[in-house]
């Protein structure tokens, strides 16, 4: 269905070995001040998670019934505040109409329902944790949802390949803030379950800034002249998972959607 299951665990192990014992010890003690890796950079190693409703809707929204009535309160949408700077996404008029159509057809149109990779920035604020593994030359981010991964190239980035679900990420440091320039994103992902979308012209600039040892400020500037009147920004904290045995679990959602997507192709059996 997708070719994104390319040994993320192997990449995690290799990168983790390069971090060193100093970084591992620092990340294990969340009570400390912002820790440093052996090369003096702020230590982002660890498991992080957003605690908000942005995956339901980036903009402010009231609680509402879910799409599956039989699930009752369990499937309802929680209310949430906007994570968009200024409150609203500045759509072009024709794009706003498409956003409404996406919302109306979200039960079948949302790429998340089909277990497609979530793209950037959506992968960051889905209701699943992510893990950052930091080395001087590369930073790996592994996401629990669908086993997604991406590499942030800090030195000698390869050429931008063809557009992909998670794009091409090139990073640099501005003081203690990790700045990531993300290009090469395809047009097949959404920003949330409310139908907010983009085109293949999407350009995202992310910023990860430490807020002490237990939280990061995540900011992302969204630029897409085919869809939006101007660039706009989202911002939210990411919190460090403090469980002693915190780890990414498996959420291999492909097997959950195969029947829905391909069941009709099954060869009928003789009665």
ABEGO torsion letter per residue (X at the ends): XBAAABGAAAAAAAAAAAAEAAAAAAAABAABBBBBBAAGBBBABEBBBBBBAAAABABBBBBBBBABAAAEAAABBBBBBBABBGGBBBBBAAAAAAAAAAAAAAAAABAAAAGBBAEOAAAAABBBBBBBBBBAABBBBBBABGGBBBBBBABGBBBBBBBBAAEBBBBBBBEABBBBBBBGBBAABBABAAGBBBBAABBBBBBBBBBEAABBBBBBBBBBAAABABBBBBBBBBBBBABAABBBBBBBAAAAAAAAAAAAABBBBBX
